[in-house]
Amino acid sequence: MITSAQVRAARAFLRWSALDLAQKTGIGVATIRRIDMSEGVPSSNAKTLDLIQKVLESEGIEFVGTPENSPGVRFSAKIKDK
C-alpha cells in the first residue's frame, strides 16, 4: 500500500498537478486532493490506490519502503537510462 506522502512526492517528481493525476487515472480530482491532504495510508478504496500506483509506475516512479518503514519514491533505473 502506498502513502499520501508518496503520492505527493511522485507527483512532484513528474511535475503533475492533482488535475494531471486525475486525468491520467480517471479518478476524480476531489479524490486526489483528499488523498493529498491525508497522512499515512489514505482511507481510499484499495482499487483507487492501486490504480494511482500503477499509473505513476508507468511514468517511471518506483515506490520504496513500506508505510511503516522509510516510505519513499524514486525514478526507476529504466527511466534514468533513457
N, C-alpha and C positions, 0 to 999 in steps of 0.2 A: 504494500500500500504506500502511496506517495503522500507527502505532507503539503500543506498550503505553502510553506516557505519554499519547497522545491518547485512548485508550480510557478510562484512569483520569480524565482531565480531563473528558471528555464525561459520564461517569457522575457526576462531582462537580457539573457544571452542572445535571444533571437530578435530582440527589439520589437516584440509584439505587444500590442495593447490587449486589454481584455476583449475588446471587439474583434481583434485579429484572431485570437484563440477561439472565440465563439464561432466565428465564421468558418474556421478550419475544421472544427469538431461538429458543428450543427447544434451545439448546446447554447442555450440562451445566455446572453451577456449578463443578465442579472445573476444567474447561477455561477458564472465565472467570477463575478465580483464578490459574491457571497463566499466562495471558496477562498479568494484572495484575503478576505477580512478575517477568516478564522485562523486558529492556531493549531498546530499538530495535524493529525489526520482529519480532514474535513468530514462532517457528518453526511456528506452527499452519498447518493447511491453508488455502490461499488462499480456498477457498469459505467457510470459517468466518469469516475476517476480512472478507470481502466482505459476508456476512450481518450481522455486527455493525455494519459501517459503514452499511449500508442502513437498519437499524433505528434507529440513532442519528440518521441524517439525517432519517428520517421524523418524528422528535421535535423537529426544528429545529436540530440540531447541524450545523455546517459545518466540514469538515476543511480546514485551510490549510497551505501549505508542503509540503515533501517530507520523507521520513525523514532526508535528508542536510542539508536547508536549512530551518531555522525551522519544524519541525512544530508545529502548534497546533490549537486548536478555538475556535469562537465560535458564538454563536446566529446563525442566518440572519436576514437582514433581513425575510423573510416572517413569522417569528415575532415579531420586535421590533415590527412594525407592528400586531399584533393588539391 
